[in-house]
Each structure stands twice: as C-alpha cells, then as structure tokens.
Amino acid sequence: MPHIPNHPSADKRHRQNLKRRIRNRLIKSHVHSAVKSALEAIETADPAKSSEAFRAAAKELAKAATKGAIHRSTASRKTGRLAFRLHQAQTAAKA
C-alpha cells in the first residue's frame, strides 16, 4: 500500500526520505564493494596492492560517514578492523 500523507509537510518529508534512501543505498553499496576489494587484496599478500585498496576503502568509509549514510563510529570501527587485518598480513609476510 502506498504512502498517502494527510499534510503537505508529510508529503514533502516522504519525498525527501525516498531520495535519501536511494542515495544512502548507493553510498553503502560503494562502501561494501571497497571493503570487499580491500579484504581480497589483503588476502593476496601483495603489500602495494593491499595498501592502496585499504586507502580506497578508508576513503569510502570516511565519505559515507561524512554524508550521514553510516554512523561515524561504524566507519571508524570498520577502518580500524581493516587496518588491523592489513597490519597482520604485512607482518606475516615479513616473517
């Protein structure tokens, strides 16, 4: 059943929510892809490629947090966990 607002302000709010939902889903999709490619790069144990992929993923996470698509703590937590995995992979490759 479609949303049928009773007030003009409710109608505007509904339109805004639809637009923001589409934007947020797009941003989250980019974040998910960047994090996934970073994890795959870290698994390959190529230090240059994994560092570059980590930087790209961290940038996407920061952008998503800035735009409000995800909470800043969530972005920070995901970035920290990625950095931890990257550090583990790099130290294991040296040893």
DSSP file (Angstrom, degrees, kcal/mol; ACC not computed):
  #  RESIDUE AA STRUCTURE BP1 BP2  ACC     N-H-->O    O-->H-N    N-H-->O    O-->H-N    TCO  KAPPA ALPHA  PHI   PSI    X-CA   Y-CA   Z-CA
    1    1 A M              0   0    0      0, 0.0     3,-0.1     0, 0.0     0, 0.0   0.000 360.0 360.0 360.0 127.5    0.0    0.0    0.0
    2    2 A P        -     0   0    0      0, 0.0     2,-0.5     0, 0.0     0, 0.0  -0.258 360.0 -97.8 -70.8 158.1    1.5    3.3   -1.0
    3    3 A H        -     0   0    0      1,-0.0    11,-0.0     8,-0.0     0, 0.0  -0.636  38.1-172.8 -76.5 124.4    2.1    6.1    1.5
    4    4 A I        -     0   0    0     -2,-0.5     2,-0.1    -3,-0.1     7,-0.1  -0.892  11.3-155.2-121.1  99.4   -0.7    8.7    1.4
    5    5 A P        -     0   0    0      0, 0.0     6,-0.0     0, 0.0    -2,-0.0  -0.363  13.2-152.9 -75.3 153.8    0.1   11.7    3.5
    6    6 A N  S    S+     0   0    0     -2,-0.1     3,-0.0     1,-0.1    -2,-0.0   0.610  78.6  48.1 -96.9 -16.7   -2.6   13.9    5.1
    7    7 A H  S  > S-     0   0    0      1,-0.1     4,-1.9     0, 0.0     5,-0.1  -0.917  79.7-124.1-126.6 150.7   -0.5   17.1    5.2
    8    8 A P  H  > S+     0   0    0      0, 0.0     4,-2.3     0, 0.0     5,-0.2   0.872 113.6  53.9 -59.7 -36.5    1.8   18.8    2.7
    9    9 A S  H  > S+     0   0    0      1,-0.2     4,-2.5     2,-0.2     5,-0.1   0.873 107.6  50.2 -67.1 -35.4    4.7   18.7    5.1
   10   10 A A  H  > S+     0   0    0      2,-0.2     4,-2.0     1,-0.2    -1,-0.2   0.860 109.4  52.2 -68.7 -34.5    4.3   14.9    5.4
   11   11 A D  H  X S+     0   0    0     -4,-1.9     4,-2.0     2,-0.2    -2,-0.2   0.919 111.5  46.0 -65.9 -43.8    4.2   14.6    1.6
   12   12 A K  H  X S+     0   0    0     -4,-2.3     4,-2.6     2,-0.2    -2,-0.2   0.918 111.1  52.4 -64.4 -44.1    7.4   16.6    1.4
   13   13 A R  H  X S+     0   0    0     -4,-2.5     4,-2.4     1,-0.2    -1,-0.2   0.891 108.7  51.1 -60.1 -39.7    9.1   14.6    4.1
   14   14 A H  H  X S+     0   0    0     -4,-2.0     4,-2.1     2,-0.2    -1,-0.2   0.914 109.9  49.1 -64.3 -43.3    8.1   11.3    2.3
   15   15 A R  H  X S+     0   0    0     -4,-2.0     4,-2.0     1,-0.2    -2,-0.2   0.911 112.0  49.1 -62.1 -42.4    9.6   12.6   -1.0
   16   16 A Q  H  X S+     0   0    0     -4,-2.6     4,-2.6     1,-0.2     5,-0.2   0.913 109.4  51.9 -63.1 -42.8   12.8   13.6    0.9
   17   17 A N  H  X S+     0   0    0     -4,-2.4     4,-2.3     1,-0.2    -1,-0.2   0.883 108.1  51.5 -62.8 -39.0   13.0   10.2    2.6
   18   18 A L  H  X S+     0   0    0     -4,-2.1     4,-1.8     2,-0.2    -1,-0.2   0.927 112.3  45.9 -63.6 -44.5   12.7    8.3   -0.8
   19   19 A K  H  X S+     0   0    0     -4,-2.0     4,-2.2     1,-0.2    -2,-0.2   0.916 114.3  47.8 -64.3 -43.5   15.5   10.4   -2.3
   20   20 A R  H  X S+     0   0    0     -4,-2.6     4,-3.0     1,-0.2     5,-0.2   0.856 107.8  55.8 -67.9 -34.4   17.8   10.0    0.7
   21   21 A R  H  X S+     0   0    0     -4,-2.3     4,-2.3    -5,-0.2    -1,-0.2   0.928 109.1  46.7 -62.8 -44.6   17.1    6.2    0.8
   22   22 A I  H  X S+     0   0    0     -4,-1.8     4,-1.9     2,-0.2    -2,-0.2   0.930 114.6  47.3 -62.5 -45.4   18.3    5.8   -2.8
   23   23 A R  H  X S+     0   0    0     -4,-2.2     4,-2.4     1,-0.2    -2,-0.2   0.923 112.7  48.7 -62.5 -44.8   21.4    8.0   -2.1
   24   24 A N  H  X S+     0   0    0     -4,-3.0     4,-2.7     1,-0.2    -1,-0.2   0.883 109.8  51.6 -65.1 -38.4   22.2    6.1    1.1
   25   25 A R  H  X S+     0   0    0     -4,-2.3     4,-2.0    -5,-0.2    -1,-0.2   0.897 110.3  49.4 -65.1 -38.9   21.9    2.7   -0.6
   26   26 A L  H  X S+     0   0    0     -4,-1.9     4,-2.0     2,-0.2    -2,-0.2   0.924 112.6  46.9 -64.1 -45.5   24.2    3.8   -3.4
   27   27 A I  H  X S+     0   0    0     -4,-2.4     4,-2.2     1,-0.2    -2,-0.2   0.922 112.5  49.5 -63.5 -44.4   26.8    5.1   -0.9
   28   28 A K  H  X S+     0   0    0     -4,-2.7     4,-2.7     1,-0.2    -1,-0.2   0.855 108.3  54.4 -64.4 -34.4   26.6    1.9    1.2
   29   29 A S  H  X S+     0   0    0     -4,-2.0     4,-2.3     2,-0.2    -1,-0.2   0.906 108.6  48.3 -64.9 -41.3   27.0   -0.2   -1.9
   30   30 A H  H  X S+     0   0    0     -4,-2.0     4,-2.3     2,-0.2    -2,-0.2   0.899 112.3  49.4 -64.6 -40.3   30.2    1.6   -2.8
   31   31 A V  H  X S+     0   0    0     -4,-2.2     4,-2.7     2,-0.2     5,-0.3   0.938 110.4  50.0 -63.2 -46.9   31.4    1.1    0.8
   32   32 A H  H  X S+     0   0    0     -4,-2.7     4,-2.3     1,-0.2    -2,-0.2   0.909 112.4  47.3 -59.5 -43.5   30.6   -2.6    0.7
   33   33 A S  H  X S+     0   0    0     -4,-2.3     4,-2.4     2,-0.2    -1,-0.2   0.906 112.6  49.0 -65.1 -41.7   32.5   -3.0   -2.6
   34   34 A A  H  X S+     0   0    0     -4,-2.3     4,-2.0     2,-0.2    23,-0.2   0.907 112.9  46.8 -65.9 -41.8   35.5   -1.1   -1.5
   35   35 A V  H  X S+     0   0    0     -4,-2.7     4,-2.4     2,-0.2    -1,-0.2   0.905 112.6  50.4 -66.7 -41.2   35.8   -3.0    1.8
   36   36 A K  H  X S+     0   0    0     -4,-2.3     4,-2.2    -5,-0.3    -2,-0.2   0.918 111.4  47.0 -64.1 -43.4   35.3   -6.3    0.0
   37   37 A S  H  X S+     0   0    0     -4,-2.4     4,-2.2     1,-0.2    -1,-0.2   0.856 111.0  53.0 -68.3 -32.7   38.0   -5.5   -2.6
   38   38 A A  H  X S+     0   0    0     -4,-2.0     4,-2.4    15,-0.2    -2,-0.2   0.919 109.2  48.6 -66.0 -42.9   40.4   -4.4    0.2
   39   39 A L  H  X S+     0   0    0     -4,-2.4     4,-1.8     1,-0.2    -2,-0.2   0.902 112.0  49.2 -63.6 -40.3   39.9   -7.7    2.1
   40   40 A E  H  X S+     0   0    0     -4,-2.2     4,-1.0     2,-0.2    -1,-0.2   0.894 111.4  49.4 -65.6 -38.9   40.6   -9.6   -1.2
   41   41 A A  H  X>S+     0   0    0     -4,-2.2     5,-0.8     1,-0.2     4,-0.6   0.882 109.0  52.4 -67.0 -38.0   43.7   -7.5   -1.8
   42   42 A I  H ><5S+     0   0    0     -4,-2.4     3,-0.9     1,-0.2    -1,-0.2   0.875 105.7  55.2 -65.1 -36.6   44.9   -8.1    1.8
   43   43 A E  H 3<5S+     0   0    0     -4,-1.8    -1,-0.2     1,-0.2    -2,-0.2   0.777  98.8  61.6 -67.4 -26.4   44.4  -11.9    1.3
   44   44 A T  H 3<5S-     0   0    0     -4,-1.0    -1,-0.2    -3,-0.3    -2,-0.2   0.702  99.7-137.9 -74.3 -17.4   46.7  -11.8   -1.8
   45   45 A A  T <<5 +     0   0    0     -3,-0.9    -3,-0.1    -4,-0.6    -2,-0.1   0.717  54.2 141.5  67.1  24.0   49.6  -10.6    0.4
   46   46 A D     >< -     0   0    0     -5,-0.8     4,-2.7     1,-0.2     5,-0.3  -0.871  40.5-156.8 -92.7 110.5   50.8   -8.0   -2.1
   47   47 A P  H  > S+     0   0    0      0, 0.0     4,-2.1     0, 0.0     5,-0.2   0.865  86.8  46.1 -61.9 -39.7   51.8   -5.1    0.1
   48   48 A A  H  > S+     0   0    0      2,-0.2     4,-2.1     1,-0.2     5,-0.2   0.940 116.7  43.9 -68.3 -46.1   51.4   -2.3   -2.5
   49   49 A K  H  > S+     0   0    0      1,-0.2     4,-2.3     2,-0.2    -1,-0.2   0.900 115.3  48.2 -66.0 -41.4   48.1   -3.5   -3.8
   50   50 A S  H  X S+     0   0    0     -4,-2.7     4,-2.3    -9,-0.3    -1,-0.2   0.880 110.8  50.6 -70.1 -37.2   46.7   -4.1   -0.3
   51   51 A S  H  X S+     0   0    0     -4,-2.1     4,-2.3    -5,-0.3    -1,-0.2   0.911 112.0  47.7 -64.9 -42.0   47.8   -0.7    1.0
   52   52 A E  H  X S+     0   0    0     -4,-2.1     4,-2.1     2,-0.2    -2,-0.2   0.913 112.6  48.4 -65.2 -42.9   46.2    1.0   -2.0
   53   53 A A  H  X S+     0   0    0     -4,-2.3     4,-2.3     1,-0.2   -15,-0.2   0.874 110.4  52.4 -65.7 -37.1   43.0   -0.9   -1.6
   54   54 A F  H  X S+     0   0    0     -4,-2.3     4,-2.8     2,-0.2     5,-0.2   0.924 108.6  50.0 -63.3 -44.1   42.9   -0.1    2.2
   55   55 A R  H  X S+     0   0    0     -4,-2.3     4,-2.1     1,-0.2    -2,-0.2   0.900 111.3  49.1 -61.8 -40.3   43.3    3.6    1.5
   56   56 A A  H  X S+     0   0    0     -4,-2.1     4,-2.2     2,-0.2    -1,-0.2   0.907 112.7  47.2 -65.5 -41.4   40.5    3.5   -1.0
   57   57 A A  H  X S+     0   0    0     -4,-2.3     4,-2.5   -23,-0.2    -2,-0.2   0.905 111.6  50.3 -67.2 -41.2   38.2    1.6    1.4
   58   58 A A  H  X S+     0   0    0     -4,-2.8     4,-2.3     1,-0.2    -1,-0.2   0.886 110.2  51.2 -63.8 -38.1   39.1    4.0    4.3
   59   59 A K  H  X S+     0   0    0     -4,-2.1     4,-2.4    -5,-0.2    -2,-0.2   0.926 110.5  48.0 -64.5 -45.1   38.3    7.0    2.0
   60   60 A E  H  X S+     0   0    0     -4,-2.2     4,-2.4     1,-0.2    -2,-0.2   0.902 112.0  50.1 -62.8 -41.4   34.9    5.5    1.0
   61   61 A L  H  X S+     0   0    0     -4,-2.5     4,-2.1     2,-0.2    -1,-0.2   0.914 111.2  48.3 -63.5 -42.5   34.1    4.8    4.7
   62   62 A A  H  X S+     0   0    0     -4,-2.3     4,-2.3     1,-0.2    -2,-0.2   0.898 111.6  50.0 -65.4 -40.2   35.0    8.4    5.7
   63   63 A K  H  X S+     0   0    0     -4,-2.4     4,-2.2     2,-0.2     6,-0.2   0.912 109.9  50.3 -63.7 -42.4   32.9    9.8    2.9
   64   64 A A  H  X>S+     0   0    0     -4,-2.4     5,-1.9     1,-0.2     6,-1.1   0.885 111.7  48.1 -64.3 -38.4   29.9    7.7    3.9
   65   65 A A  H  <5S+     0   0    0     -4,-2.1     3,-0.5     2,-0.2    -1,-0.2   0.891 110.5  51.6 -68.4 -39.0   30.2    8.9    7.5
   66   66 A T  H  <5S+     0   0    0     -4,-2.3    -2,-0.2     1,-0.2    -1,-0.2   0.891 111.1  47.2 -64.0 -39.8   30.5   12.5    6.4
   67   67 A K  H  <5S-     0   0    0     -4,-2.2    -1,-0.2    -5,-0.2    -2,-0.2   0.591 114.6-117.5 -79.6 -10.4   27.4   12.2    4.3
   68   68 A G  T  <5S+     0   0    0     -4,-0.7    -3,-0.2    -3,-0.5    -4,-0.1   0.580  79.7 123.1  87.9   9.1   25.5   10.5    7.1
   69   69 A A  S   <S+     0   0    0     -5,-1.9     2,-0.3    -6,-0.2    -4,-0.2   0.866  84.0  16.8 -72.0 -34.9   24.9    7.3    5.3
   70   70 A I  S    S-     0   0    0     -6,-1.1    -2,-0.3    -9,-0.1    -1,-0.1  -0.931  95.9 -94.5-130.7 159.0   26.6    5.4    8.1
   71   71 A H     >  -     0   0    0     -2,-0.3     4,-2.1     1,-0.1     3,-0.2  -0.399  30.5-123.3 -71.9 148.8   27.5    6.4   11.6
   72   72 A R  H  > S+     0   0    0      1,-0.2     4,-2.3     2,-0.2     5,-0.1   0.832 112.3  54.6 -64.9 -31.0   31.0    7.8   12.2
   73   73 A S  H  > S+     0   0    0      2,-0.2     4,-2.6     1,-0.2    -1,-0.2   0.878 106.7  51.4 -68.7 -36.3   31.7    5.2   14.9
   74   74 A T  H  > S+     0   0    0      2,-0.2     4,-2.5    -3,-0.2     5,-0.2   0.922 110.9  47.9 -64.4 -44.3   30.8    2.4   12.4
   75   75 A A  H  X S+     0   0    0     -4,-2.1     4,-2.4     1,-0.2    -2,-0.2   0.917 113.1  48.4 -62.2 -43.4   33.1    3.9    9.8
   76   76 A S  H  X S+     0   0    0     -4,-2.3     4,-2.5     2,-0.2    -2,-0.2   0.910 111.8  49.2 -64.2 -42.7   35.9    4.2   12.4
   77   77 A R  H  X S+     0   0    0     -4,-2.6     4,-2.3     2,-0.2    -2,-0.2   0.925 112.8  46.5 -63.5 -45.6   35.4    0.6   13.6
   78   78 A K  H  X S+     0   0    0     -4,-2.5     4,-2.1     2,-0.2    -1,-0.2   0.893 113.0  49.8 -65.3 -39.4   35.4   -0.8   10.1
   79   79 A T  H  X S+     0   0    0     -4,-2.4     4,-2.6    -5,-0.2    -2,-0.2   0.918 111.3  49.7 -63.8 -43.6   38.5    1.2    9.2
   80   80 A G  H  X S+     0   0    0     -4,-2.5     4,-2.2     1,-0.2    -2,-0.2   0.892 110.9  48.5 -63.3 -40.7   40.3    0.0   12.3
   81   81 A R  H  X S+     0   0    0     -4,-2.3     4,-2.2     2,-0.2    -1,-0.2   0.882 111.8  49.5 -68.6 -37.4   39.5   -3.6   11.7
   82   82 A L  H  X S+     0   0    0     -4,-2.1     4,-2.6     2,-0.2    -2,-0.2   0.921 110.9  50.0 -64.8 -42.7   40.7   -3.3    8.1
   83   83 A A  H  X S+     0   0    0     -4,-2.6     4,-2.6     1,-0.2    -2,-0.2   0.887 109.6  51.8 -62.8 -38.7   43.9   -1.7    9.3
   84   84 A F  H  X S+     0   0    0     -4,-2.2     4,-2.4     2,-0.2    -1,-0.2   0.921 111.0  46.9 -63.0 -44.5   44.4   -4.5   11.8
   85   85 A R  H  X S+     0   0    0     -4,-2.2     4,-2.4     2,-0.2    -2,-0.2   0.896 112.7  50.2 -64.5 -40.3   44.0   -7.1    9.1
   86   86 A L  H  X S+     0   0    0     -4,-2.6     4,-2.3     2,-0.2    -2,-0.2   0.925 111.2  48.1 -63.4 -44.9   46.3   -5.3    6.8
   87   87 A H  H  X S+     0   0    0     -4,-2.6     4,-2.5     2,-0.2     5,-0.2   0.910 111.5  50.4 -63.2 -43.1   49.0   -5.0    9.6
   88   88 A Q  H  X S+     0   0    0     -4,-2.4     4,-2.1     1,-0.2    -1,-0.2   0.926 111.8  47.9 -60.3 -44.9   48.6   -8.7   10.4
   89   89 A A  H  X S+     0   0    0     -4,-2.4     4,-1.7     1,-0.2    -2,-0.2   0.892 112.9  48.1 -65.2 -39.6   49.0   -9.7    6.7
   90   90 A Q  H  X S+     0   0    0     -4,-2.3     4,-1.4     2,-0.2    -1,-0.2   0.884 113.0  46.8 -71.0 -37.8   52.1   -7.4    6.3
   91   91 A T  H  X S+     0   0    0     -4,-2.5     4,-1.5     1,-0.2    -1,-0.2   0.851 111.7  51.7 -71.9 -33.0   53.8   -8.7    9.4
   92   92 A A  H  < S+     0   0    0     -4,-2.1    -2,-0.2    -5,-0.2    -1,-0.2   0.846 108.1  52.3 -70.0 -32.7   53.1  -12.3    8.5
   93   93 A A  H  < S+     0   0    0     -4,-1.7    -1,-0.2     1,-0.2    -2,-0.2   0.840 109.8  48.9 -71.8 -32.2   54.6  -11.7    5.0
   94   94 A K  H  <        0   0    0     -4,-1.4    -1,-0.2     1,-0.2    -2,-0.2   0.830 360.0 360.0 -74.6 -31.8   57.8  -10.3    6.5
   95   95 A A     <        0   0    0     -4,-1.5    -1,-0.2    -5,-0.1    -2,-0.2   0.476 360.0 360.0 -80.5 360.0   58.2  -13.2    9.0
